[in-house]
């Protein structure tokens, strides 16, 4: 896909703002998203916004940035650096810096499938034993 840098710049903006218009533009209505800590399949732009909302419920002031991109045909492996504050009172609202690697399959300049590794975030937080 040509112009993937611009596409993923807009995608990071979506992750940081949960902008519904960007979601409609970047994500196919038929896209399917899988997250590592759920058996539910999230579908389309609204489904992906639910994933973002779930992360925002755990953390506030979430800021995503791309650390690295590996491309294999039409699949994009993105390593993100995430800066966030815990929403958990027991965690003393401390600042966190985490890395997560997600995979996205693109067609016609839209995401048609994604795998979000949320367990990686939980493991880095010491919440998961895996």
Secondary structure, 3 states (H helix, E strand, C coil): CCCHHHHHHHHHHHHHHCCHHHHHHHEEEEEEEEECCCCCEEEHHHHHHHHHHHHHHHEEEEEEEEEEEEEECCEEEEEEEEEEEECCHHHCCCEEEEEEEEEEEEECCEEEEEEECHHHHHHHCCCCCC
